[in-house]
Amino acid sequence: MVTIDGNVSALPPLPLKKNKEKDMKRVMTLAFSCLLSLTMFAQQRGDVMEQSDGYVWPTDQKVLDKLGKWQDLKFGVLFHWGLYSVPGMVESWAICDEGWITRDTTQTYQQYKDWYWGLAKKFNPTKFDPTQWARVTKDAGMKYMIFTTKHHDGFCMFDSKYDDFSIANYAFKQNPKRDVLKYVLQAFRDQGFMLGTYFSKPDWHSQDYWWDVYPTKRGRNVNYDIKKWPWRWNRYKQFVYNQMCEITDPRRYGNVDILWLDGGWVCKENNQDIDMPRIAEGVRRNQPGLLIVDRTIGGPYENYQTPEQTIPAKQLSHPWESCITLTNDWGWVPRPTWKSPEKVISTLMEVVAKGGNMVLGVGPTPEGLIQQEAVTRLQAIGKWMRANGKAIYSTVTTKNYHSGNVWFTASKDGKTIFALYPSGAGKPAPQAIKWTGNLPKGKVVLVANGRKLKTSVKGDAVTVTLPAGTVKAGEPFALEMRVR
């Protein structure tokens, strides 16, 4: 089939013909047409969630305390792993009927959905090793994690008491680690991570969200009239409440710090009210101080904002997190386009200077491992973070946060400023860097090795000279200086 992430796997079988040349032309024409559509799809995909407007600070002191700890961590990882990992496609969006979705044209929509649901019988990650995930991401300098417990397709990556459509009931059911969530959380808990669970508010597999009585002609939304069938919607609300309380149950899963909710169209403003006040009360009864991220909604249940695949244009004074992928996709795909370690580090520099955290999307393979290509990049990121992390972790913003090519962060006491120089990909190492403001009071040193650098201050302008060999071409670096 042709997947909607732009990768082509085996095309569906075509009827045999006597003329093999015509057969081949037909296959090539089909593949070309799909790829042409995929190019258009990539330019107008509708799965990227926008940042909400406004921010409401929590009033619960336990939530505020945890939020402060989270802001100090700066760098996290978000795992998308589920049925969509088997063929390597763009999460579960392929089963949605919105116009930006492109699918294999040799199947009906129902046939396609049946094929997709059938992936549950093939998803058997026999190499599942969450300790490898935790080890690799800790080595990369990541401090918190978010694991996708259920995407929009409704397939649970935990052993749910409220739904049989779970990894624990299909091909992986005989594995002792079939309650995947339990083992993921424990592996990261053992490595000292702050722990988060992603949960999709919509559930396209549920008959109480996409009811087979009606066609799915409302895109990502509930496909029946809630006012006409209130009992069905109330049953869905209870189901969602039960599962959110389930994945935050400390008796099953221990401590959880973040409940990261996706599917912002399921909200009161869109006439799909799932009673967030009741949900918040229930999950915080399980986990006092739990951060709730009802992303894109705004208000008291979006404890931090989550601009996706982008960075806000200006510095923000409230908590936020840029969601950025290591490839162009959230989940695993067979032929990804990778971001370089230098690109990831440079993005993190800008995010932190503007007051945010960054969560990096990494998709484990269908077998249950982080592939070597990702490991290699994460190792390079980690090497840089170990040498330069004091310019990133537990820093705060400074009023003059950007000048020329340089971003700035500050120590919490305001006495030290860090100058962050991002990657100059394809360019030689700079001989000097310049900025205005943030005038040093004394020496300026490289964070990585403490080397003192010649510095000139003229009025409001600062020039730091970098002798040959000080930094490598294209490599980001950080400087440290006292400012008072």
C-alpha positions in Angstrom: 0.0 0.0 0.0 1.0 3.6 -0.2 1.3 5.3 3.2 0.3 8.9 3.8 3.7 9.9 5.2 5.2 9.7 1.7 6.7 6.3 2.0 5.7 3.6 -0.4 5.5 0.0 0.8 4.1 -3.0 -1.1 1.2 -2.0 -3.4 -1.9 -4.1 -3.0 -2.2 -7.0 -5.4 -3.7 -6.3 -8.8 -5.7 -8.7 -11.0 -3.4 -10.8 -13.2 -3.3 -9.9 -16.9 -1.7 -11.6 -19.8 0.3 -8.5 -20.8 2.9 -8.0 -18.1 4.1 -4.7 -19.6 0.6 -3.3 -19.1 0.6 -4.6 -15.5 3.8 -2.8 -14.8 2.6 0.4 -16.3 -0.5 0.2 -14.2 1.5 -0.3 -11.0 3.8 2.6 -11.8 0.9 4.9 -12.7 -0.8 4.1 -9.4 2.4 4.7 -7.4 3.1 7.9 -9.2 -0.5 9.2 -8.6 -0.3 8.4 -5.0 3.0 10.0 -4.5 1.8 13.1 -6.3 -1.2 13.3 -3.9 1.2 12.8 -1.0 3.2 15.8 -2.1 0.0 17.9 -1.9 -0.9 16.2 1.4 2.4 17.2 3.0 1.7 20.8 2.2 -1.8 20.9 3.8 -1.8 18.2 6.5 -4.3 18.9 9.3 -2.7 17.0 12.2 -0.5 19.8 13.5 -2.2 21.3 16.5 -2.0 25.1 17.0 -1.1 26.9 20.1 -4.0 28.1 22.3 -4.6 31.8 23.1 -4.1 33.1 26.6 -3.0 31.3 29.7 -4.6 30.8 33.1 -2.2 30.1 36.0 -3.0 27.2 38.2 -4.2 28.0 41.8 -3.3 24.6 43.3 0.1 25.1 45.0 1.0 21.4 44.4 0.4 22.0 40.7 2.5 25.2 40.7 5.3 23.4 42.5 5.4 20.6 40.0 5.1 23.1 37.1 8.2 24.9 38.4 10.2 21.6 38.6 9.1 20.8 35.1 10.2 24.2 33.7 13.7 23.5 35.1 14.0 20.3 33.1 13.9 22.0 29.7 14.3 18.9 27.5 12.1 15.9 27.2 11.0 13.0 24.9 7.6 12.1 23.5 7.0 8.6 22.2 4.4 7.8 19.6 4.1 4.0 19.3 1.1 2.0 18.3 -0.7 0.2 15.4 0.6 2.9 13.0 4.2 1.7 13.7 3.6 -1.6 12.0 3.4 -0.2 8.4 5.3 3.0 9.4 2.7 5.8 8.8 1.6 9.1 10.1 0.0 7.9 13.4 -3.6 7.0 13.1 -4.7 9.8 10.9 -5.1 7.6 7.8 -8.5 6.3 9.1 -9.9 9.8 9.3 -12.0 11.0 6.3 -10.8 14.6 6.1 -9.9 15.9 2.7 -6.2 16.3 3.4 -5.9 12.5 4.0 -4.6 10.5 1.0 -5.0 6.7 0.9 -4.6 3.7 -1.3 -7.2 4.0 -4.0 -7.7 0.3 -4.6 -9.6 -0.1 -1.4 -12.9 1.2 -0.1 -12.9 3.3 3.0 -14.4 0.5 5.0 -11.8 -2.0 3.6 -9.1 0.4 4.6 -10.4 0.8 8.2 -10.7 -3.0 8.4 -7.1 -3.3 7.3 -6.0 -0.8 9.8 -7.8 -2.3 12.8 -6.4 -5.7 11.7 -2.9 -4.4 12.4 -3.6 -5.3 16.0 -3.1 -9.0 15.0 0.3 -8.1 13.6 1.7 -5.7 16.2 4.0 -8.1 18.2 7.0 -6.1 19.4 9.0 -9.0 20.6 12.1 -6.9 21.2 10.3 -4.4 23.3 12.9 -2.9 25.6 11.9 0.2 27.5 15.1 0.1 29.5 16.9 0.8 26.2 14.6 3.8 25.6 15.3 5.2 29.0 19.0 4.6 28.8 19.3 6.2 25.4 17.2 9.2 26.1 18.8 9.8 29.5 22.2 9.7 27.7 20.8 12.4 25.3 20.2 14.7 28.2 16.4 14.4 28.4 14.8 14.9 31.8 11.1 14.1 31.3 9.1 11.7 29.1 5.6 11.4 27.7 4.4 8.1 26.4 1.4 7.7 24.1 -1.1 5.4 26.0 -3.7 5.8 23.3 -3.8 7.7 20.0 -7.0 8.7 18.1 -7.4 5.2 16.7 -8.4 4.0 20.3 -5.7 1.2 20.5 -4.6 1.1 24.1 -0.9 0.7 24.9 -1.9 -0.6 28.3 -4.1 -3.4 29.7 -7.4 -1.5 30.0 -10.2 -2.8 32.1 -12.6 -0.8 30.1 -11.7 -1.7 26.5 -10.5 -5.0 24.9 -8.9 -3.1 22.0 -5.5 -3.2 23.6 -2.0 -4.5 22.9 -2.6 -6.8 25.9 -5.3 -8.7 24.0 -3.9 -9.3 20.5 -0.5 -10.6 19.1 1.4 -9.4 22.1 -0.9 -10.9 24.7 1.3 -13.8 25.8 4.3 -11.5 26.5 4.9 -10.9 30.2 5.3 -7.2 29.4 1.9 -7.0 27.7 0.9 -4.1 30.0 3.3 -1.9 28.1 2.6 1.3 30.0 3.6 -0.3 33.3 7.1 -1.3 32.0 7.7 2.0 30.2 6.9 4.1 33.2 9.0 1.9 35.5 12.0 2.0 33.2 12.0 5.8 33.1 11.2 6.1 36.8 14.4 4.0 37.5 16.3 6.6 35.5 14.9 9.6 37.4 12.7 11.0 34.7 9.6 13.1 35.3 6.8 10.9 33.9 4.0 11.8 31.5 1.2 10.0 29.8 -0.3 11.1 26.4 -4.0 10.3 26.0 -6.4 11.0 23.1 -9.8 12.4 24.1 -11.4 11.2 20.8 -11.5 7.5 20.2 -12.3 6.5 16.6 -12.6 2.8 17.5 -15.3 3.4 20.1 -18.9 2.9 19.0 -19.8 5.8 21.4 -17.7 8.2 19.3 -17.8 6.8 15.8 -21.1 4.9 15.8 -21.4 2.5 12.8 -25.1 3.5 12.5 -23.9 6.7 10.8 -21.1 7.3 8.3 -17.9 9.1 9.5 -18.7 12.3 7.6 -17.7 14.7 10.3 -14.0 14.2 9.9 -12.2 13.8 13.2 -15.4 14.6 15.2 -18.1 12.5 16.8 -20.2 11.2 14.0 -23.7 11.4 15.5 -25.9 14.1 17.0 -25.1 14.3 20.7 -28.3 16.2 21.4 -30.3 13.4 19.8 -28.4 10.6 21.5 -27.4 12.1 24.9 -27.2 8.7 26.6 -24.6 7.5 24.1 -22.4 10.6 24.7 -22.8 10.3 28.4 -21.6 6.7 28.1 -18.6 8.0 26.2 -17.8 10.6 28.8 -17.8 7.9 31.5 -15.5 5.7 29.4 -13.0 8.6 28.9 -13.2 9.4 32.6 -12.6 5.8 33.5 -9.6 5.4 31.3 -7.9 8.6 32.4 -8.3 7.6 36.0 -7.0 4.1 35.0 -3.7 5.4 33.5 -3.1 7.6 36.5 -3.9 5.0 39.1 -0.9 4.8 41.5 -1.8 1.3 42.5 -1.2 0.1 38.9 1.3 2.6 37.6 3.0 4.4 40.5 3.6 8.1 40.4 2.7 10.0 37.2 3.5 13.7 36.8 1.8 14.8 33.6 -1.4 13.9 31.8 -0.9 15.2 28.2 -4.3 15.3 26.4 -4.5 15.4 22.6 -7.5 15.9 20.4 -8.4 19.5 21.2 -11.6 19.4 19.1 -13.2 17.3 21.8 -14.2 20.2 24.1 -17.1 22.1 25.4 -16.6 24.9 22.8 -17.0 22.4 20.0 -20.1 20.9 21.6 -18.2 17.8 22.7 -18.1 18.4 26.4 -16.4 15.6 28.3 -16.6 17.3 31.7 -12.9 18.3 32.3 -13.6 19.6 35.8 -14.7 16.1 36.8 -11.8 14.5 35.0 -9.3 16.8 36.7 -10.8 16.1 40.1 -10.6 12.3 39.5 -7.0 12.2 38.1 -5.7 14.6 40.8 -7.3 12.4 43.4 -5.0 9.7 42.1 -2.0 12.0 41.6 -2.0 15.2 43.7 -0.3 18.0 41.9 -0.6 16.3 38.5 0.0 18.6 35.5 -2.9 18.5 33.1 -2.2 19.6 29.5 -5.5 19.9 27.7 -3.7 21.1 24.7 -5.0 23.9 22.5 -8.0 24.6 24.7 -6.6 27.2 27.1 -8.0 27.7 30.6 -7.4 26.0 33.9 -6.8 22.6 32.5 -3.9 23.5 30.1 -1.1 23.9 32.6 1.3 24.5 29.9 0.9 25.4 26.2 2.2 23.1 23.4 3.0 24.8 20.1 3.6 21.9 17.7 6.5 21.8 15.2 7.0 25.4 15.7 8.5 28.0 18.1 6.6 31.1 19.3 7.8 34.3 17.6 8.5 36.0 20.9 9.5 35.2 24.4 6.6 34.1 26.6 6.3 34.6 30.3 4.1 31.6 31.0 4.9 27.8 30.8 5.0 26.3 27.3 6.6 23.5 25.4 7.6 23.2 21.7 6.8 19.7 20.4 9.4 19.0 17.7 10.1 15.7 16.0 13.5 14.1 15.4 12.4 13.2 11.9 9.5 14.7 10.0 7.1 12.3 11.7 6.0 11.5 15.3 6.1 7.8 14.9 8.5 5.4 13.2 8.6 5.4 9.4 10.9 3.2 7.3 12.7 6.0 5.3 12.7 9.1 7.5 14.2 12.5 7.0 16.4 13.1 10.0 17.2 16.3 11.8 20.9 16.7 12.6 22.0 16.8 16.3 23.1 20.4 15.6 19.7 21.3 14.4 18.0 19.9 17.5 20.5 21.6 19.8 20.0 24.9 18.0 16.2 24.6 18.2 16.5 23.9 22.0 18.6 27.0 22.4 16.0 29.2 20.9 13.1 27.5 22.8 14.9 27.9 26.2 15.9 31.5 25.5 12.2 32.3 24.8 11.2 30.7 28.1 10.0 27.2 27.0 10.8 23.6 27.2 11.3 21.3 24.2 9.9 17.8 23.9 11.5 15.7 21.0 9.4 13.2 19.2 11.0 9.8 18.9 9.2 6.8 17.3 10.3 3.3 18.5 10.3 0.6 15.8 7.6 -2.0 15.4 9.9 -4.4 17.2 10.0 -2.1 20.2 13.5 -0.5 20.0 14.9 2.9 19.3 16.7 2.3 16.0 20.4 2.9 15.7 20.1 5.9 13.4 18.1 7.7 16.2 20.5 6.4 18.9 23.5 7.9 17.1 21.9 11.3 16.9 20.7 11.2 20.5 24.2 10.3 21.6 25.6 13.3 19.8 23.0 15.6 21.4 23.8 14.1 24.8 27.6 14.7 24.4 26.9 18.3 23.8 24.4 18.6 26.7 26.9 17.1 29.2 29.4 19.7 28.2 27.0 22.7 28.0 24.0 21.7 30.0 24.5 24.5 32.7 23.5 27.0 30.0 20.2 25.1 29.4 19.0 23.3 32.5 17.4 25.3 35.4 18.0 28.6 33.6 15.6 31.5 33.3 14.9 34.1 30.7 16.6 37.4 30.4 15.0 40.5 29.0 17.6 40.9 26.3 17.2 37.3 25.0 18.3 37.6 21.4 20.9 39.7 19.5 22.2 38.9 16.1 22.9 35.2 15.9 23.1 34.8 19.7 20.4 33.6 22.2 20.7 34.3 25.9 19.7 32.5 29.1 20.4 33.4 32.7 21.1 31.8 36.0 18.3 32.0 38.6 20.1 34.6 40.6 20.6 36.8 37.5 24.3 37.1 38.1 25.3 34.9 35.2 24.3 35.1 31.5 24.9 32.4 29.0 25.3 33.3 25.3 24.1 30.5 23.1 25.4 30.3 19.5 23.4 28.0 17.3 24.7 25.8 14.5 26.1 27.4 11.4 25.4 24.4 9.2 27.6 24.5 6.1 29.6 27.5 7.4 33.1 27.7 8.8 33.6 28.2 12.5 33.1 31.9 13.4 36.3 33.9 14.2 34.3 36.1 16.5 30.7 36.6 17.7 29.0 39.9 18.4 26.0 41.1 20.3 24.6 44.2 22.0 23.5 44.4 25.6 24.2 41.8 28.3 27.6 43.4 29.0 30.0 41.0 30.8 31.6 42.1 34.1 34.9 40.3 33.8 35.9 37.2 31.8 33.9 35.3 29.2 34.5 31.6 29.0 33.4 28.6 26.9 30.9 26.6 29.0 32.2 23.3 27.5 35.8 23.6 28.8 36.2 26.9 30.7 38.5 28.4 28.2 38.8 32.2 28.6 38.2 34.2 25.5 39.3 37.7 24.5 36.4 40.1 24.8 36.0 43.6 23.7 33.2 46.0 25.0 32.6 49.2 23.2 29.5 51.1 24.5 26.7 48.6 24.2 28.5 46.3 21.8 30.3 43.1 22.8 32.8 41.2 20.6 34.2 37.8 21.6 37.1 36.5 19.6 37.4 32.8 18.9 40.9 31.6 17.9 41.2 28.9 15.3 40.3 25.5 16.7 38.2 26.9 19.6 35.0 25.5 18.1 34.3 23.2 15.2 32.7 24.4 12.0 28.9 24.1 12.2 28.9 23.2 15.9 26.7 25.1 18.4 28.4 26.4 21.5 27.7 28.3 24.7 29.6 31.1 26.6 29.4 32.0 30.2 29.9 35.5 31.8 29.1 37.3 34.9 26.9 40.4 34.4 26.8 41.7 38.0 
